[in-house]
Amino acid sequence: MILTRFISLCRYIQIFAVISLLAAQVQASDVYYPDSLSKQQQKKLTAIASDFTISKPCKGTLLNLVKKGTYCITPQRLYNFAAWLTLKDSTQNFVRKQLQIRYDFFTTSDTVSIDTTGYPHFGDPENPIVITVYASSTCNLCKVVVRAVEDSILNGSLKNKAILVIKPFSAGIGDMAKMAAFRQNQYKTFSDALAQIKTRFTEKDLLTIADSIGLDMPKFTAALKDSTTRAFLLKGRDEGVRNGVEVTPTFFINSKRYSSYKDPQWLIDAIPVIYEMLN
């Protein structure tokens, strides 16, 4: 038993190191992509930024606003996003379209109804920005994106700025197990360990993880078949369907559907802009 616990501890140290490295790589605001562009790419970016206009929180073309160095951070963030797309050799039309999608998300007033009561969350509930994600324990992209946002809220640039609420978009055994761990205050430890299983997990895997992190096993085992928890998760899934969720992960920020790139860096980079729009 002692050896098993030691091995588990080593595994969690490795997990933490990987997540920390990922978080360090996804702070988009620390990367100034235009410096990486070739002359031809820079010319393309200049053409895009010279005719892309925003009206809030400041007004003008991206190029003029960035050159002026205004008090607004929104144009610089959008310009950096356009530079990132240009660096990927995207066409001008594609970059303009993605810029518009991103800007429309920041400025839209369209919201949906989301009940966050009783779900796992990270961050201070008093923070002004609520990031809600419909996710699934079997979703590989969730393992990367959601965990990176978690870590940014706990230890990175989103600390004291946002709260992340995780709403399982299924009532499968994996999400039932996560809720069981959450009710024993071990959601993240359990979730991080489950994410290390690269193949389809089994109930035996869930029980092994729960035992290795010291959960109350009778309570955990009972929770895997708890009809009340299952009904709770199905209710959350129905809510997600009403809100137009079809795939996981799907993010909402302050109840507005996030429609831009789901890369962790751009989700994280959106929060300062939302902050600015609120003020």
Protein Blocks (a to p, Z undefined) as FASTA:
>chain_A
ZZmmmmmmmmmmmmmmmmmmmmmmmmmklpcfklmpcfklmmmmmmmmmmcccfbfbecd
fklmmmnopabfklmmmmmmmmmmmmnopafklmmmmmmmmmmmmmpcbdcdddfehiac
edjfkbmbdcdddddfklmklmmmmmmmmmmmmmmmmgokbccddddfbfbfklmmmmmm
mmnopmmmmmmmmmmpmbdcdfklmmmmmmmnopafklmmmmmmgmklmmmmmmmmmmmm
mnopabdcdddeehiacfbdfbfklmmmmmmmmmmmmZZ
